[in-house]
Amino acid sequence: MRADRPSRGLFRVALVAAVLAGSIGRAPAAEGAEETLKTLYRIALSAEMCGFPIAPRQSEALGKSMNRALTESGLDPDAAEELYRDVDASLEAEGWDKVCAAGGDWARNYRALLAANTK
């Protein structure tokens, strides 16, 4: 089920730090990097809101993957924040009960995507 939202601020702080660490200006593979970033945001939000398991090592690797995708995307801080809000709104629209269902499609995808993005 859905967790309380107070810890959402931690992801926003990490997002702002990652954006500030990233470069400004569009990289050649920017669109692919944006799609990767959306997936990484979805993973992070799911871990937070659904209580899906994520080990500290995985969390650190996920943050590094976000930093890399942000740099490759060339998004400025406002655009990165907007992308984050879009992913959040998309998850809200799907319904947290569905997104967080332990036996659901996203839960299975979450585990595979988390493993693939936190090597």
MARFIZA-957550 format. One record per atom (N, C-alpha, C): atom name; x, y, z; residue number from 1; residue in one letter. Coordinates in steps of 0.02 Angstrom, whole numbers. Layout:
<atoms>
<name = CA&x = X&y = Y&z = Z&resi = NUM&resn = a> .
...
</atoms>
This chain:
<atoms>
<name = N&x = 41&y = -59&z = 0&resi = 1&resn = m> .
<name = CA&x = 0&y = 0&z = 0&resi = 1&resn = m> .
<name = C&x = 44&y = 63&z = 0&resi = 1&resn = m> .
<name = N&x = 12&y = 118&z = 0&resi = 2&resn = r> .
<name = CA&x = 47&y = 182&z = -8&resi = 2&resn = r> .
<name = C&x = 77&y = 205&z = 59&resi = 2&resn = r> .
<name = N&x = 138&y = 225&z = 55&resi = 3&resn = a> .
<name = CA&x = 172&y = 252&z = 114&resi = 3&resn = a> .
<name = C&x = 155&y = 326&z = 121&resi = 3&resn = a> .
<name = N&x = 169&y = 353&z = 180&resi = 4&resn = d> .
<name = CA&x = 158&y = 425&z = 190&resi = 4&resn = d> .
<name = C&x = 208&y = 463&z = 147&resi = 4&resn = d> .
<name = N&x = 192&y = 525&z = 130&resi = 5&resn = r> .
<name = CA&x = 232&y = 565&z = 84&resi = 5&resn = r> .
<name = C&x = 289&y = 605&z = 114&resi = 5&resn = r> .
<name = N&x = 298&y = 610&z = 179&resi = 6&resn = p> .
<name = CA&x = 350&y = 654&z = 204&resi = 6&resn = p> .
<name = C&x = 420&y = 640&z = 176&resi = 6&resn = p> .
<name = N&x = 437&y = 577&z = 164&resi = 7&resn = s> .
<name = CA&x = 504&y = 562&z = 139&resi = 7&resn = s> .
<name = C&x = 513&y = 579&z = 65&resi = 7&resn = s> .
<name = N&x = 459&y = 598&z = 32&resi = 8&resn = r> .
<name = CA&x = 464&y = 619&z = -38&resi = 8&resn = r> .
<name = C&x = 514&y = 676&z = -45&resi = 8&resn = r> .
<name = N&x = 520&y = 717&z = 6&resi = 9&resn = g> .
<name = CA&x = 568&y = 772&z = 4&resi = 9&resn = g> .
<name = C&x = 639&y = 749&z = -5&resi = 9&resn = g> .
<name = N&x = 656&y = 690&z = 20&resi = 10&resn = l> .
<name = CA&x = 724&y = 664&z = 12&resi = 10&resn = l> .
<name = C&x = 739&y = 652&z = -61&resi = 10&resn = l> .
<name = N&x = 691&y = 626&z = -98&resi = 11&resn = f> .
<name = CA&x = 703&y = 615&z = -169&resi = 11&resn = f> .
<name = C&x = 708&y = 681&z = -207&resi = 11&resn = f> .
<name = N&x = 669&y = 730&z = -186&resi = 12&resn = r> .
<name = CA&x = 673&y = 796&z = -218&resi = 12&resn = r> .
<name = C&x = 741&y = 828&z = -205&resi = 12&resn = r> .
<name = N&x = 767&y = 821&z = -144&resi = 13&resn = v> .
<name = CA&x = 833&y = 848&z = -128&resi = 13&resn = v> .
<name = C&x = 885&y = 813&z = -172&resi = 13&resn = v> .
<name = N&x = 880&y = 747&z = -177&resi = 14&resn = a> .
<name = CA&x = 927&y = 709&z = -219&resi = 14&resn = a> .
<name = C&x = 920&y = 731&z = -292&resi = 14&resn = a> .
<name = N&x = 859&y = 743&z = -314&resi = 15&resn = l> .
<name = CA&x = 847&y = 765&z = -382&resi = 15&resn = l> .
<name = C&x = 881&y = 832&z = -395&resi = 15&resn = l> .
<name = N&x = 871&y = 880&z = -350&resi = 16&resn = v> .
<name = CA&x = 901&y = 946&z = -359&resi = 16&resn = v> .
<name = C&x = 977&y = 941&z = -359&resi = 16&resn = v> .
<name = N&x = 1005&y = 902&z = -314&resi = 17&resn = a> .
<name = CA&x = 1077&y = 894&z = -311&resi = 17&resn = a> .
<name = C&x = 1103&y = 862&z = -375&resi = 17&resn = a> .
<name = N&x = 1067&y = 813&z = -400&resi = 18&resn = a> .
<name = CA&x = 1088&y = 779&z = -462&resi = 18&resn = a> .
<name = C&x = 1084&y = 827&z = -521&resi = 18&resn = a> .
<name = N&x = 1032&y = 867&z = -523&resi = 19&resn = v> .
<name = CA&x = 1024&y = 914&z = -578&resi = 19&resn = v> .
<name = C&x = 1081&y = 966&z = -576&resi = 19&resn = v> .
<name = N&x = 1095&y = 990&z = -517&resi = 20&resn = l> .
<name = CA&x = 1148&y = 1040&z = -511&resi = 20&resn = l> .
<name = C&x = 1216&y = 1011&z = -529&resi = 20&resn = l> .
<name = N&x = 1225&y = 946&z = -518&resi = 21&resn = a> .
<name = CA&x = 1288&y = 913&z = -535&resi = 21&resn = a> .
<name = C&x = 1293&y = 899&z = -610&resi = 21&resn = a> .
<name = N&x = 1235&y = 898&z = -644&resi = 22&resn = g> .
<name = CA&x = 1233&y = 882&z = -715&resi = 22&resn = g> .
<name = C&x = 1252&y = 942&z = -758&resi = 22&resn = g> .
<name = N&x = 1265&y = 929&z = -821&resi = 23&resn = s> .
<name = CA&x = 1283&y = 984&z = -866&resi = 23&resn = s> .
<name = C&x = 1221&y = 1014&z = -896&resi = 23&resn = s> .
<name = N&x = 1226&y = 1076&z = -919&resi = 24&resn = i> .
<name = CA&x = 1172&y = 1111&z = -951&resi = 24&resn = i> .
<name = C&x = 1184&y = 1107&z = -1026&resi = 24&resn = i> .
<name = N&x = 1131&y = 1099&z = -1064&resi = 25&resn = g> .
<name = CA&x = 1137&y = 1091&z = -1137&resi = 25&resn = g> .
<name = C&x = 1120&y = 1020&z = -1156&resi = 25&resn = g> .
<name = N&x = 1090&y = 1011&z = -1214&resi = 26&resn = r> .
<name = CA&x = 1065&y = 946&z = -1235&resi = 26&resn = r> .
<name = C&x = 1122&y = 902&z = -1263&resi = 26&resn = r> .
<name = N&x = 1127&y = 842&z = -1239&resi = 27&resn = a> .
<name = CA&x = 1174&y = 792&z = -1264&resi = 27&resn = a> .
<name = C&x = 1142&y = 757&z = -1324&resi = 27&resn = a> .
<name = N&x = 1183&y = 727&z = -1368&resi = 28&resn = p> .
<name = CA&x = 1156&y = 693&z = -1427&resi = 28&resn = p> .
<name = C&x = 1105&y = 639&z = -1411&resi = 28&resn = p> .
<name = N&x = 1115&y = 602&z = -1358&resi = 29&resn = a> .
<name = CA&x = 1069&y = 548&z = -1340&resi = 29&resn = a> .
<name = C&x = 1018&y = 571&z = -1288&resi = 29&resn = a> .
<name = N&x = 1000&y = 635&z = -1290&resi = 30&resn = a> .
<name = CA&x = 957&y = 665&z = -1239&resi = 30&resn = a> .
<name = C&x = 890&y = 630&z = -1232&resi = 30&resn = a> .
<name = N&x = 858&y = 614&z = -1288&resi = 31&resn = e> .
<name = CA&x = 791&y = 584&z = -1283&resi = 31&resn = e> .
<name = C&x = 794&y = 516&z = -1250&resi = 31&resn = e> .
<name = N&x = 844&y = 476&z = -1267&resi = 32&resn = g> .
<name = CA&x = 853&y = 410&z = -1235&resi = 32&resn = g> .
<name = C&x = 867&y = 418&z = -1161&resi = 32&resn = g> .
<name = N&x = 908&y = 468&z = -1145&resi = 33&resn = a> .
<name = CA&x = 924&y = 481&z = -1075&resi = 33&resn = a> .
<name = C&x = 862&y = 504&z = -1036&resi = 33&resn = a> .
<name = N&x = 818&y = 543&z = -1068&resi = 34&resn = e> .
<name = CA&x = 756&y = 564&z = -1034&resi = 34&resn = e> .
<name = C&x = 712&y = 503&z = -1019&resi = 34&resn = e> .
<name = N&x = 707&y = 457&z = -1066&resi = 35&resn = e> .
<name = CA&x = 667&y = 397&z = -1054&resi = 35&resn = e> .
<name = C&x = 697&y = 356&z = -997&resi = 35&resn = e> .
<name = N&x = 763&y = 351&z = -996&resi = 36&resn = t> .
<name = CA&x = 797&y = 317&z = -941&resi = 36&resn = t> .
<name = C&x = 783&y = 352&z = -875&resi = 36&resn = t> .
<name = N&x = 786&y = 418&z = -876&resi = 37&resn = l> .
<name = CA&x = 773&y = 457&z = -816&resi = 37&resn = l> .
<name = C&x = 702&y = 446&z = -791&resi = 37&resn = l> .
<name = N&x = 654&y = 444&z = -837&resi = 38&resn = k> .
<name = CA&x = 584&y = 430&z = -817&resi = 38&resn = k> .
<name = C&x = 580&y = 363&z = -781&resi = 38&resn = k> .
<name = N&x = 613&y = 313&z = -809&resi = 39&resn = t> .
<name = CA&x = 612&y = 247&z = -778&resi = 39&resn = t> .
<name = C&x = 644&y = 248&z = -709&resi = 39&resn = t> .
<name = N&x = 700&y = 283&z = -703&resi = 40&resn = l> .
<name = CA&x = 734&y = 288&z = -638&resi = 40&resn = l> .
<name = C&x = 692&y = 325&z = -587&resi = 40&resn = l> .
<name = N&x = 658&y = 379&z = -608&resi = 41&resn = y> .
<name = CA&x = 612&y = 414&z = -563&resi = 41&resn = y> .
<name = C&x = 556&y = 368&z = -541&resi = 41&resn = y> .
<name = N&x = 530&y = 329&z = -588&resi = 42&resn = r> .
<name = CA&x = 475&y = 283&z = -572&resi = 42&resn = r> .
<name = C&x = 498&y = 231&z = -521&resi = 42&resn = r> .
<name = N&x = 559&y = 206&z = -529&resi = 43&resn = i> .
<name = CA&x = 587&y = 158&z = -481&resi = 43&resn = i> .
<name = C&x = 592&y = 191&z = -412&resi = 43&resn = i> .
<name = N&x = 621&y = 251&z = -410&resi = 44&resn = a> .
<name = CA&x = 630&y = 286&z = -346&resi = 44&resn = a> .
<name = C&x = 564&y = 301&z = -312&resi = 44&resn = a> .
<name = N&x = 516&y = 326&z = -350&resi = 45&resn = l> .
<name = CA&x = 451&y = 342&z = -321&resi = 45&resn = l> .
<name = C&x = 416&y = 278&z = -297&resi = 45&resn = l> .
<name = N&x = 422&y = 224&z = -334&resi = 46&resn = s> .
<name = CA&x = 391&y = 161&z = -314&resi = 46&resn = s> .
<name = C&x = 421&y = 134&z = -250&resi = 46&resn = s> .
<name = N&x = 487&y = 139&z = -244&resi = 47&resn = a> .
<name = CA&x = 520&y = 116&z = -182&resi = 47&resn = a> .
<name = C&x = 494&y = 157&z = -123&resi = 47&resn = a> .
<name = N&x = 488&y = 221&z = -133&resi = 48&resn = e> .
<name = CA&x = 466&y = 265&z = -79&resi = 48&resn = e> .
<name = C&x = 392&y = 256&z = -63&resi = 48&resn = e> .
<name = N&x = 350&y = 260&z = -113&resi = 49&resn = m> .
<name = CA&x = 278&y = 261&z = -102&resi = 49&resn = m> .
<name = C&x = 248&y = 192&z = -89&resi = 49&resn = m> .
<name = N&x = 277&y = 141&z = -118&resi = 50&resn = c> .
<name = CA&x = 251&y = 73&z = -110&resi = 50&resn = c> .
<name = C&x = 287&y = 34&z = -56&resi = 50&resn = c> .
<name = N&x = 344&y = 59&z = -35&resi = 51&resn = g> .
<name = CA&x = 384&y = 22&z = 13&resi = 51&resn = g> .
<name = C&x = 418&y = -38&z = -19&resi = 51&resn = g> .
<name = N&x = 427&y = -36&z = -85&resi = 52&resn = f> .
<name = CA&x = 463&y = -90&z = -119&resi = 52&resn = f> .
<name = C&x = 534&y = -92&z = -91&resi = 52&resn = f> .
<name = N&x = 561&y = -152&z = -85&resi = 53&resn = p> .
<name = CA&x = 628&y = -158&z = -56&resi = 53&resn = p> .
<name = C&x = 682&y = -127&z = -101&resi = 53&resn = p> .
<name = N&x = 729&y = -93&z = -68&resi = 54&resn = i> .
<name = CA&x = 788&y = -66&z = -102&resi = 54&resn = i> .
<name = C&x = 843&y = -62&z = -49&resi = 54&resn = i> .
<name = N&x = 897&y = -97&z = -63&resi = 55&resn = a> .
<name = CA&x = 953&y = -98&z = -17&resi = 55&resn = a> .
<name = C&x = 991&y = -32&z = -21&resi = 55&resn = a> .
<name = N&x = 1026&y = -13&z = 32&resi = 56&resn = p> .
<name = CA&x = 1066&y = 49&z = 29&resi = 56&resn = p> .
<name = C&x = 1113&y = 51&z = -31&resi = 56&resn = p> .
<name = N&x = 1145&y = -4&z = -47&resi = 57&resn = r> .
<name = CA&x = 1190&y = -7&z = -105&resi = 57&resn = r> .
<name = C&x = 1152&y = 7&z = -169&resi = 57&resn = r> .
<name = N&x = 1092&y = -20&z = -175&resi = 58&resn = q> .
<name = CA&x = 1051&y = -9&z = -234&resi = 58&resn = q> .
<name = C&x = 1028&y = 63&z = -238&resi = 58&resn = q> .
<name = N&x = 1010&y = 92&z = -181&resi = 59&resn = s> .
<name = CA&x = 989&y = 161&z = -179&resi = 59&resn = s> .
<name = C&x = 1045&y = 207&z = -202&resi = 59&resn = s> .
<name = N&x = 1105&y = 194&z = -179&resi = 60&resn = e> .
<name = CA&x = 1163&y = 233&z = -200&resi = 60&resn = e> .
<name = C&x = 1176&y = 226&z = -275&resi = 60&resn = e> .
<name = N&x = 1172&y = 165&z = -300&resi = 61&resn = a> .
<name = CA&x = 1183&y = 152&z = -372&resi = 61&resn = a> .
<name = C&x = 1127&y = 185&z = -413&resi = 61&resn = a> .
<name = N&x = 1066&y = 185&z = -387&resi = 62&resn = l> .
<name = CA&x = 1010&y = 217&z = -422&resi = 62&resn = l> .
<name = C&x = 1023&y = 292&z = -427&resi = 62&resn = l> .
<name = N&x = 1047&y = 323&z = -373&resi = 63&resn = g> .
<name = CA&x = 1064&y = 393&z = -374&resi = 63&resn = g> .
<name = C&x = 1118&y = 409&z = -426&resi = 63&resn = g> .
<name = N&x = 1168&y = 366&z = -430&resi = 64&resn = k> .
<name = CA&x = 1221&y = 376&z = -480&resi = 64&resn = k> .
<name = C&x = 1194&y = 369&z = -551&resi = 64&resn = k> .
<name = N&x = 1148&y = 322&z = -560&resi = 65&resn = s> .
<name = CA&x = 1116&y = 314&z = -626&resi = 65&resn = s> .
<name = C&x = 1075&y = 375&z = -644&resi = 65&resn = s> .
<name = N&x = 1040&y = 404&z = -594&resi = 66&resn = m> .
<name = CA&x = 1002&y = 465&z = -606&resi = 66&resn = m> .
<name = C&x = 1049&y = 522&z = -626&resi = 66&resn = m> .
<name = N&x = 1104&y = 529&z = -590&resi = 67&resn = n> .
<name = CA&x = 1152&y = 581&z = -606&resi = 67&resn = n> .
<name = C&x = 1177&y = 574&z = -678&resi = 67&resn = n> .
<name = N&x = 1194&y = 513&z = -696&resi = 68&resn = r> .
<name = CA&x = 1218&y = 500&z = -764&resi = 68&resn = r> .
<name = C&x = 1165&y = 517&z = -816&resi = 68&resn = r> .
<name = N&x = 1104&y = 495&z = -805&resi = 69&resn = a> .
<name = CA&x = 1049&y = 508&z = -852&resi = 69&resn = a> .
<name = C&x = 1034&y = 583&z = -856&resi = 69&resn = a> .
<name = N&x = 1037&y = 618&z = -799&resi = 70&resn = l> .
<name = CA&x = 1026&y = 690&z = -800&resi = 70&resn = l> .
<name = C&x = 1079&y = 725&z = -841&resi = 70&resn = l> .
<name = N&x = 1141&y = 706&z = -831&resi = 71&resn = t> .
<name = CA&x = 1196&y = 736&z = -869&resi = 71&resn = t> .
<name = C&x = 1186&y = 723&z = -944&resi = 71&resn = t> .
<name = N&x = 1171&y = 661&z = -961&resi = 72&resn = e> .
<name = CA&x = 1161&y = 642&z = -1032&resi = 72&resn = e> .
<name = C&x = 1101&y = 677&z = -1063&resi = 72&resn = e> .
<name = N&x = 1049&y = 689&z = -1022&resi = 73&resn = s> .
<name = CA&x = 989&y = 720&z = -1049&resi = 73&resn = s> .
<name = C&x = 998&y = 794&z = -1063&resi = 73&resn = s> .
<name = N&x = 1043&y = 826&z = -1025&resi = 74&resn = g> .
<name = CA&x = 1053&y = 897&z = -1034&resi = 74&resn = g> .
<name = C&x = 996&y = 940&z = -1008&resi = 74&resn = g> .
<name = N&x = 951&y = 911&z = -969&resi = 75&resn = l> .
<name = CA&x = 894&y = 949&z = -942&resi = 75&resn = l> .
<name = C&x = 917&y = 1000&z = -892&resi = 75&resn = l> .
<name = N&x = 887&y = 1060&z = -895&resi = 76&resn = d> .
<name = CA&x = 902&y = 1109&z = -843&resi = 76&resn = d> .
<name = C&x = 861&y = 1091&z = -781&resi = 76&resn = d> .
<name = N&x = 876&y = 1120&z = -724&resi = 77&resn = p> .
<name = CA&x = 842&y = 1101&z = -662&resi = 77&resn = p> .
<name = C&x = 765&y = 1105&z = -666&resi = 77&resn = p> .
<name = N&x = 738&y = 1157&z = -697&resi = 78&resn = d> .
<name = CA&x = 666&y = 1164&z = -702&resi = 78&resn = d> .
<name = C&x = 635&y = 1107&z = -744&resi = 78&resn = d> .
<name = N&x = 668&y = 1091&z = -799&resi = 79&resn = a> .
<name = CA&x = 643&y = 1037&z = -843&resi = 79&resn = a> .
<name = C&x = 648&y = 969&z = -808&resi = 79&resn = a> .
<name = N&x = 701&y = 959&z = -770&resi = 80&resn = a> .
<name = CA&x = 708&y = 896&z = -733&resi = 80&resn = a> .
<name = C&x = 654&y = 890&z = -680&resi = 80&resn = a> .
<name = N&x = 639&y = 945&z = -646&resi = 81&resn = e> .
<name = CA&x = 587&y = 944&z = -595&resi = 81&resn = e> .
<name = C&x = 518&y = 932&z = -627&resi = 81&resn = e> .
<name = N&x = 507&y = 961&z = -685&resi = 82&resn = e> .
<name = CA&x = 444&y = 950&z = -721&resi = 82&resn = e> .
<name = C&x = 438&y = 877&z = -742&resi = 82&resn = e> .
<name = N&x = 491&y = 848&z = -766&resi = 83&resn = l> .
<name = CA&x = 491&y = 777&z = -785&resi = 83&resn = l> .
<name = C&x = 474&y = 734&z = -724&resi = 83&resn = l> .
<name = N&x = 504&y = 749&z = -667&resi = 84&resn = y> .
<name = CA&x = 491&y = 713&z = -605&resi = 84&resn = y> .
<name = C&x = 417&y = 718&z = -587&resi = 84&resn = y> .
<name = N&x = 390&y = 779&z = -590&resi = 85&resn = r> .
<name = CA&x = 319&y = 789&z = -574&resi = 85&resn = r> .
<name = C&x = 274&y = 751&z = -623&resi = 85&resn = r> .
<name = N&x = 293&y = 748&z = -687&resi = 86&resn = d> .
<name = CA&x = 255&y = 711&z = -737&resi = 86&resn = d> .
<name = C&x = 253&y = 636&z = -720&resi = 86&resn = d> .
<name = N&x = 310&y = 609&z = -700&resi = 87&resn = v> .
<name = CA&x = 313&y = 538&z = -682&resi = 87&resn = v> .
<name = C&x = 270&y = 526&z = -620&resi = 87&resn = v> .
<name = N&x = 275&y = 570&z = -572&resi = 88&resn = d> .
<name = CA&x = 234&y = 564&z = -511&resi = 88&resn = d> .
<name = C&x = 160&y = 566&z = -528&resi = 88&resn = d> .
<name = N&x = 140&y = 614&z = -570&resi = 89&resn = a> .
<name = CA&x = 69&y = 620&z = -590&resi = 89&resn = a> .
<name = C&x = 46&y = 558&z = -628&resi = 89&resn = a> .
<name = N&x = 89&y = 530&z = -669&resi = 90&resn = s> .
<name = CA&x = 73&y = 470&z = -706&resi = 90&resn = s> .
<name = C&x = 60&y = 411&z = -659&resi = 90&resn = s> .
<name = N&x = 102&y = 405&z = -609&resi = 91&resn = l> .
<name = CA&x = 92&y = 352&z = -559&resi = 91&resn = l> .
<name = C&x = 27&y = 363&z = -520&resi = 91&resn = l> .
<name = N&x = 14&y = 425&z = -501&resi = 92&resn = e> .
<name = CA&x = -48&y = 442&z = -467&resi = 92&resn = e> .
<name = C&x = -108&y = 423&z = -510&resi = 92&resn = e> .
<name = N&x = -105&y = 438&z = -575&resi = 93&resn = a> .
<name = CA&x = -160&y = 424&z = -620&resi = 93&resn = a> .
<name = C&x = -172&y = 349&z = -627&resi = 93&resn = a> .
<name = N&x = -118&y = 310&z = -625&resi = 94&resn = e> .
<name = CA&x = -125&y = 237&z = -628&resi = 94&resn = e> .
<name = C&x = -158&y = 211&z = -566&resi = 94&resn = e> .
<name = N&x = -148&y = 245&z = -511&resi = 95&resn = g> .
<name = CA&x = -176&y = 224&z = -447&resi = 95&resn = g> .
<name = C&x = -124&y = 186&z = -407&resi = 95&resn = g> .
<name = N&x = -109&y = 212&z = -348&resi = 96&resn = w> .
<name = CA&x = -56&y = 181&z = -307&resi = 96&resn = w> .
<name = C&x = -72&y = 110&z = -289&resi = 96&resn = w> .
<name = N&x = -136&y = 93&z = -279&resi = 97&resn = d> .
<name = CA&x = -153&y = 24&z = -262&resi = 97&resn = d> .
<name = C&x = -131&y = -23&z = -318&resi = 97&resn = d> .
<name = N&x = -141&y = -3&z = -380&resi = 98&resn = k> .
<name = CA&x = -121&y = -44&z = -437&resi = 98&resn = k> .
<name = C&x = -45&y = -45&z = -443&resi = 98&resn = k> .
<name = N&x = -14&y = 13&z = -439&resi = 99&resn = v> .
<name = CA&x = 59&y = 18&z = -446&resi = 99&resn = v> .
<name = C&x = 93&y = -22&z = -391&resi = 99&resn = v> .
<name = N&x = 67&y = -19&z = -331&resi = 100&resn = c> .
<name = CA&x = 99&y = -51&z = -274&resi = 100&resn = c> .
<name = C&x = 79&y = -123&z = -262&resi = 100&resn = c> .
<name = N&x = 34&y = -150&z = -302&resi = 101&resn = a> .
<name = CA&x = 12&y = -219&z = -293&resi = 101&resn = a> .
<name = C&x = 73&y = -266&z = -297&resi = 101&resn = a> .
<name = N&x = 84&y = -304&z = -243&resi = 102&resn = a> .
<name = CA&x = 144&y = -346&z = -238&resi = 102&resn = a> .
<name = C&x = 149&y = -396&z = -296&resi = 102&resn = a> .
<name = N&x = 93&y = -421&z = -319&resi = 103&resn = g> .
<name = CA&x = 94&y = -470&z = -373&resi = 103&resn = g> .
<name = C&x = 80&y = -440&z = -442&resi = 103&resn = g> .
<name = N&x = 79&y = -374&z = -445&resi = 104&resn = g> .
<name = CA&x = 61&y = -340&z = -507&resi = 104&resn = g> .
<name = C&x = 119&y = -336&z = -557&resi = 104&resn = g> .
<name = N&x = 101&y = -313&z = -617&resi = 105&resn = d> .
<name = CA&x = 151&y = -307&z = -670&resi = 105&resn = d> .
<name = C&x = 207&y = -260&z = -651&resi = 105&resn = d> .
<name = N&x = 191&y = -203&z = -622&resi = 106&resn = w> .
<name = CA&x = 244&y = -155&z = -606&resi = 106&resn = w> .
<name = C&x = 290&y = -182&z = -552&resi = 106&resn = w> .
<name = N&x = 264&y = -218&z = -502&resi = 107&resn = a> .
<name = CA&x = 307&y = -246&z = -450&resi = 107&resn = a> .
<name = C&x = 358&y = -293&z = -480&resi = 107&resn = a> .
<name = N&x = 337&y = -334&z = -528&resi = 108&resn = r> .
<name = CA&x = 385&y = -379&z = -562&resi = 108&resn = r> .
<name = C&x = 434&y = -339&z = -604&resi = 108&resn = r> .
<name = N&x = 410&y = -289&z = -640&resi = 109&resn = n> .
<name = CA&x = 454&y = -246&z = -679&resi = 109&resn = n> .
<name = C&x = 502&y = -207&z = -634&resi = 109&resn = n> .
<name = N&x = 478&y = -184&z = -578&resi = 110&resn = y> .
<name = CA&x = 519&y = -147&z = -530&resi = 110&resn = y> .
<name = C&x = 581&y = -187&z = -511&resi = 110&resn = y> .
<name = N&x = 570&y = -250&z = -492&resi = 111&resn = r> .
<name = CA&x = 626&y = -291&z = -470&resi = 111&resn = r> .
<name = C&x = 678&y = -299&z = -526&resi = 111&resn = r> .
<name = N&x = 654&y = -312&z = -586&resi = 112&resn = a> .
<name = CA&x = 700&y = -321&z = -643&resi = 112&resn = a> .
<name = C&x = 736&y = -255&z = -661&resi = 112&resn = a> .
<name = N&x = 699&y = -200&z = -662&resi = 113&resn = l> .
<name = CA&x = 729&y = -135&z = -679&resi = 113&resn = l> .
<name = C&x = 777&y = -112&z = -625&resi = 113&resn = l> .
<name = N&x = 760&y = -124&z = -562&resi = 114&resn = l> .
<name = CA&x = 804&y = -105&z = -508&resi = 114&resn = l> .
<name = C&x = 871&y = -143&z = -515&resi = 114&resn = l> .
<name = N&x = 866&y = -208&z = -527&resi = 115&resn = a> .
<name = CA&x = 926&y = -248&z = -535&resi = 115&resn = a> .
<name = C&x = 968&y = -223&z = -595&resi = 115&resn = a> .
<name = N&x = 935&y = -208&z = -650&resi = 116&resn = a> .
<name = CA&x = 971&y = -187&z = -711&resi = 116&resn = a> .
<name = C&x = 1003&y = -118&z = -703&resi = 116&resn = a> .
<name = N&x = 974&y = -75&z = -662&resi = 117&resn = n> .
<name = CA&x = 998&y = -7&z = -655&resi = 117&resn = n> .
<name = C&x = 1041&y = 6&z = -593&resi = 117&resn = n> .
<name = N&x = 1055&y = -47&z = -556&resi = 118&resn = t> .
<name = CA&x = 1095&y = -38&z = -495&resi = 118&resn = t> .
<name = C&x = 1153&y = -87&z = -492&resi = 118&resn = t> .
<name = N&x = 1179&y = -106&z = -549&resi = 119&resn = k> .
<name = CA&x = 1235&y = -153&z = -552&resi = 119&resn = k> .
<name = C&x = 1298&y = -119&z = -527&resi = 119&resn = k> .
</atoms>
